[in-house]
Amino acid sequence: MKKLKLKKILFFTLILHFAFCILHSTAFALDIKREVLENGLTLLIVEKHNLPVVRVTVGIKAGSIVESEEKAGIANLTAELLTAGTKKRTASQISEETEFVGASLSASGGNDYATAALSVLKKDLDLGFDLLSDTILNPSFPDDELNKKRERIKGGLRAQEENPEFVASREFKKAVFGIHPYGRLVQGSPEALDRIKRDDLVNFHSTFYAPNNAIMSVVGDITPEEVKNLLKQYFSEWHTKELIVSPQKPEGIKEKKIINIDKDLTQANIILGHMGISRDNPDYYAVSVMNYILGGGGFESRLMQNVREEKGLAYDIHSFFDANKYGGLFEVGLQTKNESANTAIEEILKEIKKIRSKSISDAELSDAKSFLTGSFPMRLETSQRIANFLVAVEYYGLGMDYIDKYPKYINSVTKDDVLRAAKKYLDSENFTLVVVADQKKAGLKKEFKQ
């Protein structure tokens, strides 16, 4: 049995390696055509004629970062209601026309930008672009659809209150970012959602949904000439607007914050972390390598080896840096028995101190680089992923040569870079700790209590 299991592992390892090789050889050969049109729209095109399908992603710089606290959730609500009715189509008509040709059309909000996405067969491009332009340019935000969507979101938020992971994450972000938009849920809060009226959505859309505030990526069986003809036909009424937007960066106050939430649970949900980095930080790649070694590398990470493999305190433990446009956060998360919460927290802090004080090994550095560069092509394995990826690359100002340069950025990281990044961006003294648990059973030490 053991031999058979070993053979299976070796077989799947070889298959995975082969897949990486195939992806690596094709993903970095993208010919990206970039152009800023007269109306200010940034257009990115990648031709892929292997399948008669076209994927379009439109990123509008209208995420929760630009909304007020009073109307928190309006950015996401505006995006999600784009397909809920226009000046010439009802929500049902949009759905029926899309489904009739086997296409997909969706929209959603985000922290930094909102996204509208279309997937359509080559032969149905005209209908696809007609639907896409109609939803982006002419949403009607009907009151009945607004009320349904608002109640659905509120219902989802209420249901999530029973999820200790959700509660811990929400409180952690709020503690780290304070009143900054990054500290709020993209969906908003029930109270804020109730304050949002149809006119608010109309005004938000009118203010931010402009071509000079948007990025469109088109990937698939289409030429640049065909794209431009479709834009002339269906987006000719999308005109440049004057934009007055100046999102603020989080303050980044360094202090220790402890949040204990008492719930009748058998497992403690723990998040420990603090402010992180923005996506344009030049140390992003050193931080990526460092975090892979600390807790982002699955079973290979130090936290997993210590907390799971050696001490058996948790099934899973992970760390990550969430880097947005104007700031980010670092967090370590795990679930463990209430009674072992103190030990788990102590081991997390021990590993943070260790990676800040002593250089990593050559093997750790090599393994981190191999994984990060080897898995990178997985982000580009489908046309839809490529379309989404290109919007992000443009939004964060990474450059159209980013796909080619990413391996070089990672491979140039040294052990000294990792140590420097750990010392600069990890803090074992000024951190936020959230523990959702049966507090009596957890018996948290004084330093881990409010």
C-alpha positions as CSV (number, residue, x, y, z in Angstrom):
1,M,0.0,0.0,0.0
2,K,2.8,2.4,0.9
3,K,4.6,1.7,-2.4
4,L,1.3,2.3,-4.3
5,K,0.8,5.5,-2.5
6,L,4.3,6.7,-3.2
7,K,3.9,5.9,-6.9
8,K,0.7,7.9,-7.0
9,I,2.5,10.9,-5.3
10,L,5.4,10.7,-7.7
11,F,3.0,10.4,-10.7
12,F,1.0,13.5,-9.7
13,T,4.2,15.4,-8.9
14,L,5.5,14.7,-12.4
15,I,2.1,15.7,-13.9
16,L,2.2,19.0,-11.9
17,H,5.8,19.6,-13.0
18,F,4.9,19.0,-16.6
19,A,1.9,21.3,-16.4
20,F,4.1,24.0,-14.9
21,C,6.6,23.6,-17.7
22,I,3.8,23.9,-20.4
23,L,2.3,26.9,-18.7
24,H,5.7,28.5,-18.2
25,S,6.6,28.2,-21.8
26,T,3.3,29.7,-23.0
27,A,2.2,32.2,-20.4
28,F,5.2,34.5,-20.7
29,A,4.7,34.8,-24.5
30,L,1.7,37.2,-24.3
31,D,1.7,39.9,-26.9
32,I,-0.1,42.7,-25.1
33,K,-1.3,45.7,-27.1
34,R,-1.9,48.8,-24.9
35,E,-3.5,52.0,-26.0
36,V,-5.2,55.0,-24.2
37,L,-8.2,56.0,-26.4
38,E,-9.4,59.6,-27.0
39,N,-12.0,59.3,-24.2
40,G,-9.3,58.3,-21.7
41,L,-10.1,54.5,-21.6
42,T,-7.1,52.4,-21.2
43,L,-7.4,49.4,-23.6
44,L,-5.4,46.2,-23.3
45,I,-5.7,43.5,-26.0
46,V,-4.3,40.0,-26.2
47,E,-5.1,37.9,-29.3
48,K,-5.7,34.2,-28.6
49,H,-7.2,32.5,-31.7
50,N,-7.1,28.9,-30.4
51,L,-10.8,29.0,-29.3
52,P,-13.7,31.1,-30.7
53,V,-14.3,32.9,-27.4
54,V,-13.7,36.4,-26.2
55,R,-13.3,37.5,-22.6
56,V,-13.6,41.1,-21.5
57,T,-12.9,42.6,-18.1
58,V,-13.6,46.2,-17.3
59,G,-12.1,47.6,-14.1
60,I,-13.6,50.9,-12.9
61,K,-11.8,52.8,-10.3
62,A,-14.9,52.9,-8.1
63,G,-14.1,50.6,-5.3
64,S,-15.0,51.1,-1.6
65,I,-11.9,53.2,-1.3
66,V,-13.8,56.2,-2.7
67,E,-17.0,55.9,-0.7
68,S,-18.0,57.6,2.5
69,E,-18.4,55.8,5.8
70,E,-22.0,57.0,6.0
71,K,-22.8,55.2,2.7
72,A,-20.5,52.3,3.1
73,G,-21.3,49.6,0.6
74,I,-22.5,51.9,-2.1
75,A,-19.6,51.0,-4.4
76,N,-20.4,47.3,-4.2
77,L,-24.1,47.9,-4.5
78,T,-23.7,50.1,-7.6
79,A,-21.5,47.4,-9.3
80,E,-23.8,44.5,-8.4
81,L,-26.9,46.4,-9.7
82,L,-25.3,47.1,-13.1
83,T,-26.9,43.9,-14.5
84,A,-30.2,44.5,-12.6
85,G,-31.8,46.6,-15.3
86,T,-31.0,49.4,-17.8
87,K,-32.9,52.1,-19.6
88,K,-33.9,49.6,-22.3
89,R,-33.6,46.2,-20.6
90,T,-35.0,44.6,-17.4
91,A,-32.9,42.3,-15.3
92,S,-34.8,39.3,-16.7
93,Q,-34.2,40.5,-20.3
94,I,-30.4,40.9,-19.6
95,S,-30.3,37.4,-18.1
96,E,-32.4,35.8,-20.9
97,E,-30.3,37.4,-23.7
98,T,-27.1,36.4,-22.1
99,E,-28.2,32.8,-21.4
100,F,-29.7,32.4,-24.9
101,V,-26.2,32.6,-26.5
102,G,-24.4,30.8,-23.7
103,A,-22.6,34.0,-22.6
104,S,-21.9,35.3,-19.1
105,L,-22.1,38.8,-17.8
106,S,-21.4,39.9,-14.3
107,A,-20.3,42.8,-12.1
108,S,-18.9,43.1,-8.6
109,G,-17.3,45.5,-6.2
110,G,-13.9,45.5,-4.6
111,N,-11.7,47.5,-2.3
112,D,-9.8,49.3,-5.0
113,Y,-12.0,49.0,-8.1
114,A,-15.2,47.5,-9.4
115,T,-15.3,44.9,-12.2
116,A,-17.6,44.1,-15.0
117,A,-16.9,40.9,-17.0
118,L,-18.1,39.4,-20.2
119,S,-17.5,36.0,-21.8
120,V,-19.0,35.4,-25.2
121,L,-18.5,33.3,-28.3
122,K,-16.9,35.1,-31.3
123,K,-20.1,34.8,-33.3
124,D,-22.1,36.7,-30.6
125,L,-19.7,39.5,-30.1
126,D,-22.1,42.2,-31.2
127,L,-24.7,41.1,-28.7
128,G,-22.1,40.7,-26.0
129,F,-20.7,44.2,-26.4
130,D,-24.2,45.6,-26.7
131,L,-25.1,44.0,-23.3
132,L,-21.8,45.1,-21.7
133,S,-22.1,48.7,-22.8
134,D,-25.7,48.9,-21.8
135,T,-25.1,47.7,-18.3
136,I,-22.0,50.0,-17.8
137,L,-23.4,53.1,-19.4
138,N,-27.1,52.9,-18.8
139,P,-28.0,51.2,-15.5
140,S,-31.4,52.2,-14.2
141,F,-31.1,51.0,-10.6
142,P,-34.8,50.2,-10.3
143,D,-36.1,50.5,-6.8
144,D,-37.4,46.9,-6.6
145,E,-34.1,45.4,-7.6
146,L,-32.3,47.8,-5.2
147,N,-34.5,46.6,-2.3
148,K,-34.0,42.9,-3.2
149,K,-30.2,43.2,-3.6
150,R,-29.9,45.3,-0.4
151,E,-32.0,42.7,1.6
152,R,-29.9,39.9,0.1
153,I,-26.7,41.5,1.2
154,K,-28.0,42.3,4.7
155,G,-29.2,38.7,5.0
156,G,-25.8,37.4,4.0
157,L,-24.1,39.7,6.6
158,R,-26.5,38.4,9.3
159,A,-25.8,34.8,8.4
160,Q,-22.0,35.4,8.5
161,E,-22.3,36.7,12.1
162,E,-22.5,33.0,13.1
163,N,-19.2,32.3,11.4
164,P,-16.3,33.0,13.9
165,E,-13.8,33.3,11.1
166,F,-15.8,36.1,9.5
167,V,-16.2,37.9,12.9
168,A,-12.5,37.6,13.6
169,S,-11.5,38.9,10.1
170,R,-14.0,41.8,10.3
171,E,-12.8,42.9,13.7
172,F,-9.2,42.5,12.7
173,K,-9.5,44.8,9.7
174,K,-11.4,47.3,11.6
175,A,-8.7,47.4,14.3
176,V,-5.8,47.7,11.9
177,F,-7.3,50.3,9.5
178,G,-9.7,52.2,11.8
179,I,-12.1,54.5,10.0
180,H,-10.2,54.1,6.7
181,P,-12.3,52.4,4.0
182,Y,-10.0,49.3,4.0
183,G,-11.2,48.8,7.6
184,R,-14.8,48.2,6.4
185,L,-16.5,45.3,4.7
186,V,-16.8,45.9,0.9
187,Q,-20.5,44.9,1.3
188,G,-21.0,47.7,3.9
189,S,-23.1,47.4,7.0
190,P,-26.8,46.9,7.4
191,E,-27.2,50.4,8.9
192,A,-25.2,52.1,6.1
193,L,-27.0,50.0,3.4
194,D,-30.4,51.3,4.7
195,R,-29.2,54.8,4.2
196,I,-28.5,54.3,0.5
197,K,-31.2,55.4,-1.9
198,R,-31.6,55.1,-5.7
199,D,-30.4,58.7,-6.2
200,D,-27.2,57.9,-4.3
201,L,-26.5,55.1,-6.7
202,V,-27.2,57.3,-9.7
203,N,-24.9,60.0,-8.4
204,F,-22.1,57.5,-7.6
205,H,-22.3,56.0,-11.0
206,S,-22.4,59.4,-12.7
207,T,-19.3,60.5,-10.7
208,F,-17.0,57.5,-11.1
209,Y,-18.1,55.4,-14.1
210,A,-16.1,57.3,-16.7
211,P,-13.8,55.9,-19.5
212,N,-10.9,58.0,-18.2
213,N,-11.4,56.2,-14.8
214,A,-11.5,52.7,-16.3
215,I,-9.4,49.9,-17.8
216,M,-10.7,47.4,-20.4
217,S,-8.8,44.2,-21.2
218,V,-10.0,42.0,-24.1
219,V,-8.5,38.5,-24.5
220,G,-9.4,35.9,-27.1
221,D,-10.4,35.3,-30.7
222,I,-10.4,39.0,-31.8
223,T,-8.1,41.5,-33.4
224,P,-7.4,45.1,-32.2
225,E,-9.3,46.4,-35.2
226,E,-12.4,44.4,-34.3
227,V,-12.2,45.6,-30.7
228,K,-12.0,49.3,-31.8
229,N,-14.9,48.9,-34.2
230,L,-17.0,47.3,-31.4
231,L,-16.1,50.2,-29.1
232,K,-17.1,52.8,-31.7
233,Q,-20.4,51.1,-32.2
234,Y,-21.3,50.4,-28.6
235,F,-19.3,52.7,-26.4
236,S,-19.3,55.9,-28.4
237,E,-21.5,57.6,-25.8
238,W,-19.1,56.9,-23.0
239,H,-17.5,60.3,-22.6
240,T,-14.6,61.7,-20.5
241,K,-15.5,63.2,-17.1
242,E,-13.7,65.5,-14.8
243,L,-12.7,63.4,-11.8
244,I,-11.9,64.7,-8.3
245,V,-10.8,61.7,-6.4
246,S,-8.0,61.6,-3.9
247,P,-8.2,58.4,-1.7
248,Q,-6.2,58.7,1.5
249,K,-3.6,56.2,2.7
250,P,-4.2,54.5,6.1
251,E,-2.4,56.3,9.0
252,G,-0.4,53.2,10.0
253,I,-0.4,53.8,13.7
254,K,1.9,51.5,15.6
255,E,0.3,50.2,18.8
256,K,-0.7,46.9,20.4
257,K,-4.4,46.1,20.2
258,I,-6.1,43.1,21.8
259,I,-9.7,42.1,20.9
260,N,-11.3,39.2,22.8
261,I,-14.7,38.0,21.6
262,D,-16.5,35.4,23.7
263,K,-18.5,32.7,21.9
264,D,-19.5,29.2,22.8
265,L,-16.9,27.5,20.6
266,T,-14.8,24.4,20.9
267,Q,-12.1,26.1,18.7
268,A,-10.5,29.5,19.2
269,N,-10.3,31.5,16.0
270,I,-7.1,33.6,16.1
271,I,-5.8,36.4,13.9
272,L,-2.5,38.2,14.7
273,G,-1.0,40.9,12.5
274,H,-0.7,44.6,11.7
275,M,-0.5,47.1,8.9
276,G,1.3,45.7,5.8
277,I,2.4,47.3,2.5
278,S,0.9,48.8,-0.6
279,R,1.2,47.0,-3.9
280,D,3.7,49.6,-5.3
281,N,6.2,49.1,-2.5
282,P,9.6,48.2,-4.0
283,D,10.1,45.6,-1.2
284,Y,7.0,43.7,-2.4
285,Y,9.0,40.8,-3.8
286,A,11.3,40.5,-0.8
287,V,8.2,40.5,1.4
288,S,6.7,37.8,-0.9
289,V,9.7,35.5,-0.5
290,M,9.9,36.2,3.3
291,N,6.2,35.5,3.8
292,Y,6.4,32.2,1.8
293,I,9.0,31.0,4.3
294,L,7.2,32.3,7.4
295,G,3.7,31.1,6.7
296,G,2.6,31.4,3.1
297,G,4.3,28.2,1.8
298,G,1.8,25.6,3.1
299,F,3.5,22.6,4.6
300,E,6.9,24.1,3.8
301,S,6.4,27.2,5.9
302,R,7.9,27.6,9.4
303,L,4.6,28.3,11.0
304,M,3.1,25.1,9.6
305,Q,6.1,23.0,10.6
306,N,6.1,24.4,14.1
307,V,2.4,24.8,15.0
308,R,1.0,21.8,13.1
309,E,3.7,19.3,12.5
310,E,5.8,19.6,15.7
311,K,3.2,20.7,18.2
312,G,-0.1,19.5,16.7
313,L,-1.9,22.7,17.7
314,A,-3.8,23.3,14.5
315,Y,-4.8,21.6,11.2
316,D,-3.8,24.7,9.2
317,I,-2.0,28.0,9.9
318,H,-1.1,30.6,7.3
319,S,0.2,34.1,6.9
320,F,-0.1,36.6,4.1
321,F,0.3,40.2,3.0
322,D,-2.7,41.7,1.4
323,A,-1.4,44.5,-0.6
324,N,-3.8,47.1,-2.0
325,K,-3.3,50.3,-3.9
326,Y,-3.1,52.6,-0.8
327,G,-2.0,50.2,1.9
328,G,-2.3,46.6,3.1
329,L,-2.2,44.3,6.0
330,F,-0.2,41.4,7.3
331,E,-1.9,38.6,9.2
332,V,-1.5,35.1,10.6
333,G,-4.6,33.1,11.0
334,L,-5.4,29.7,12.6
335,Q,-8.0,27.7,14.6
336,T,-6.9,25.7,17.6
337,K,-8.5,24.3,20.7
338,N,-9.5,26.9,23.3
339,E,-7.1,25.4,25.7
340,S,-4.1,25.8,23.4
341,A,-4.8,29.4,22.3
342,N,-2.0,30.8,24.5
343,T,0.6,28.4,23.2
344,A,-0.4,29.0,19.6
345,I,-0.1,32.8,20.0
346,E,3.3,32.4,21.7
347,E,4.6,30.2,18.8
348,I,3.4,32.7,16.2
349,L,5.3,35.5,17.9
350,K,8.3,33.2,18.4
351,E,8.5,32.6,14.6
352,I,8.1,36.2,13.8
353,K,11.0,37.1,16.1
354,K,13.1,34.3,14.7
355,I,12.7,35.4,11.0
356,R,13.4,39.0,12.1
357,S,16.6,38.1,13.9
358,K,18.4,35.4,11.9
359,S,19.1,34.9,8.2
360,I,17.1,32.2,6.4
361,S,18.8,29.2,4.9
362,D,19.9,28.7,1.3
363,A,17.4,25.9,0.9
364,E,14.5,28.0,2.2
365,L,15.4,30.8,-0.2
366,S,15.7,28.4,-3.2
367,D,12.5,26.6,-2.4
368,A,10.6,29.9,-2.0
369,K,11.9,31.2,-5.3
370,S,11.1,28.0,-7.2
371,F,7.5,27.9,-6.0
372,L,6.8,31.6,-6.5
373,T,8.2,31.6,-10.1
374,G,6.9,28.1,-10.9
375,S,3.4,28.8,-9.8
376,F,3.1,32.3,-11.4
377,P,1.9,31.0,-14.8
378,M,-1.1,29.4,-13.0
379,R,-2.5,33.0,-12.8
380,L,-2.5,33.1,-16.6
381,E,-3.8,29.7,-17.5
382,T,-7.2,30.8,-18.9
383,S,-8.3,33.8,-21.0
384,Q,-10.5,35.0,-18.2
385,R,-7.6,35.0,-15.7
386,I,-5.4,36.8,-18.2
387,A,-8.1,39.5,-18.7
388,N,-8.5,40.0,-14.9
389,F,-4.7,39.9,-14.4
390,L,-4.1,42.6,-17.0
391,V,-6.6,45.0,-15.4
392,A,-4.7,44.5,-12.1
393,V,-1.3,45.0,-13.7
394,E,-2.5,48.3,-15.3
395,Y,-4.3,49.5,-12.2
396,Y,-1.3,49.0,-9.9
397,G,1.1,50.4,-12.5
398,L,3.3,47.3,-12.8
399,G,4.0,47.8,-16.5
400,M,3.1,45.6,-19.5
401,D,6.5,43.8,-19.2
402,Y,5.6,42.7,-15.7
403,I,4.8,39.1,-16.8
404,D,8.3,38.8,-18.2
405,K,10.0,40.6,-15.3
406,Y,8.2,38.9,-12.4
407,P,10.6,35.9,-12.3
408,K,13.6,38.3,-12.3
409,Y,12.1,40.3,-9.5
410,I,11.7,37.1,-7.3
411,N,15.0,35.6,-8.3
412,S,16.9,38.7,-7.5
413,V,15.9,38.6,-3.8
414,T,18.7,37.7,-1.5
415,K,18.9,36.3,2.1
416,D,19.8,39.8,3.2
417,D,16.8,41.2,1.5
418,V,14.5,38.8,3.3
419,L,16.1,39.6,6.7
420,R,15.8,43.4,6.0
421,A,12.1,43.0,4.9
422,A,11.3,40.9,8.0
423,K,12.8,43.5,10.3
424,K,11.0,46.3,8.5
425,Y,7.6,44.9,7.9
426,L,7.0,42.4,10.8
427,D,6.4,43.5,14.3
428,S,6.2,41.2,17.3
429,E,5.5,44.1,19.8
430,N,3.0,46.4,18.1
431,F,0.4,44.0,16.7
432,T,-3.3,43.5,16.6
433,L,-4.6,40.2,18.1
434,V,-8.2,39.0,17.7
435,V,-9.3,35.9,19.6
436,V,-12.8,34.6,19.0
437,A,-13.2,31.8,21.5
438,D,-14.8,30.5,24.7
439,Q,-12.8,32.9,26.7
440,K,-13.2,31.1,30.0
441,K,-11.8,27.8,28.5
442,A,-9.1,29.7,26.6
443,G,-7.8,31.3,29.8
444,L,-5.8,33.9,27.9
445,K,-2.7,35.3,29.6
446,K,-2.7,38.9,30.7
447,E,-0.7,40.0,27.7
448,F,-3.2,38.5,25.3
449,K,-6.3,40.0,27.0
450,Q,-8.0,43.3,26.6
